[in-house]
Structure formats: structure tokens, C-alpha cells
């Protein structure tokens, strides 16, 4: 439980510093080389998370960390994969749909996942042995062991049985729209929900969505924690090219298209 406790602590403490900046008027937005935005909250969150994860002596691959060549990491049997703020565009828009993502990978497969939603206090966590859980956190007063014990097992009970697809708020592609139409042809009525960040993966894991097609670019740190939480609930993340479960710490960190179901 030490590694899970550490990852949860890291995510929650990162959430605190993110919220301080989120509530201010000074994001200090920069544009990175790939045209994606970076705020001082991304950097602050990264530094907090690293202060916890480095204590585990497990290497860390973080979106905001230094670029690591495949030669440097190809022999890692275990690693943390971190996105200090997934959904920076949503952070800048102030719509609350951003998350802190921390995953533990072993032999390219998900071993543990932690996702925290700072604005709502929702915490998702999973291990291969325990399964996946959701709990709401009071950042001013929490105890990690109590949070873990009080987590609600996923998936949660669902009342609306209408086939529901969740898709990206910022990256809706023509291929995704075609997929939605295909599902309408099969299921008739279809609900389509747009969300930012790894919340889409969380929605499938908790049972509020039936699938998440992602036919647009993502990186390993965007999906690793969410994949853990989905897989440890019983869902699959299928690589659209290989038709197999998506693997991690690959030579190419850019994910292929995928389908969560």
C-alpha cells in the first residue's frame, strides 16, 4: 500500500498548489514546441509530484519532466507515468475539467492508477489487486487510509441505460463523429457527452459512459492512469492499430488511436 499511499498523497498535494494558481489571475501561459499550452500550475504540480515519487526510487516519465530518450528508459521494468495537469486547455478556460494523472507501469502494463480532479475533489484510484474506486476528498482535512477504505467500488450503479459515448471537448475529429453515427445506426438513441482530460476514461470506468473513442492524438501520460482505472474495473483500452491492449513505455510515446469499452 506504500506506493498507492504515495501516489495519492502526491496527487492531492499537487491539487492544492494547482487550485491556488487556478483561483488567481496569473497563469503565466506559455506555448510549448508542440503548440500545447504550459502554465506555472503545470510546473508547480510536476515539482510537488516529483518530491513524492522520487522517494520510491522508481523512475518517472512526466510530461513536464526532461525529455528522455528510449535508450535511457527501455530497460525500465517499472516506471511512473505522470501528467501534472491533464487538460491544460480546460484549466485555462476555467471549466474545471482537468486532472492530475499518476500511473505505475510494470512490464509495459498498468499496475496502479490515480486521477484527481482538483475542482470537484473527486479522486479515482486503482490497483490490479484491489480494483478501482472513487471517493470525494476534502483537501483541508484528509487521511489517506480513510480515503482508501471509504472508496466506492467501480463501476457505480447506473440508472440511465441509453447507450452513451464520451468524447473529447477540445479534439473532436471527423472520424469520431463517424463512429458516433455508426453507434446510432446500431443502438438507435445515443447520448454524446463532451469532456476534457482523463475524465472521459473515468466516466467509462464509473459506468456513466459505455465507450470512449479517441481518434485524435494523445500521449502516454494522457492515458496511463485512466487506462489503469478502466482496466482494473474490467474495461479495455484497445489500440486501434494493433487491436491489442495499449502498452506503455514504448519507443514512440505518441499513442495510436484507441477505443475504451
Order of alpha helices (4+ residues) and beta strands (2+ residues): alpha-beta-beta-alpha-beta-alpha-beta-alpha-beta-beta-beta-beta-alpha-beta-beta-alpha-beta-alpha-beta-alpha-beta-beta
